[in-house]
Amino acid sequence: MNTLIVSVVTPDGPVLEESFEMVSCKAESGELGILPGHIPLVAPLSISSVRLKGENPQRIAVSGGFLEVRPDKVTILAQSAERPDDIDIERARAAKERAERRLQAKQDEIDFRRAELALKRALNRIEVVENK
């Protein structure tokens, strides 16, 4: 079967570069499924998991960034990207609880957008670890 080279890069350096049969991810405009030969595309990514299908399927938690698709390669430039084995699940659960408390407090000095993003990142990390 045809494959795509998938490259995931963050400001801290490369996270992954391997071949996969399909890439599924969530762009800001909705879910995308990319197969070899896909038309060129650039799309902003949401906080979500990137699902990589092939001989060795994987999931990666990304916190925004951009997806660049070429017929034979997918490049993900993410603000952060973590493999399930690199995620501290207890830390993610603590971050989730902290963000939920901030959102429920409804105090004027709380930055709700920041708390919502922290909650989304924590939930994404937990989901990636639990479904690896």
Secondary structure, 3 states (H helix, E strand, C coil): CCCEEEEEEECCEEEEEEEECEEEEEECCEEEEECCCCCCEEEEEEEEEEEEECCCCEEEEEEEEEEEEECCEEEEEECCEECHHHCCHHHHHHHHHHHHHHHHHCCCCCCHHHHHHHHHHHHHHHHHHHCC
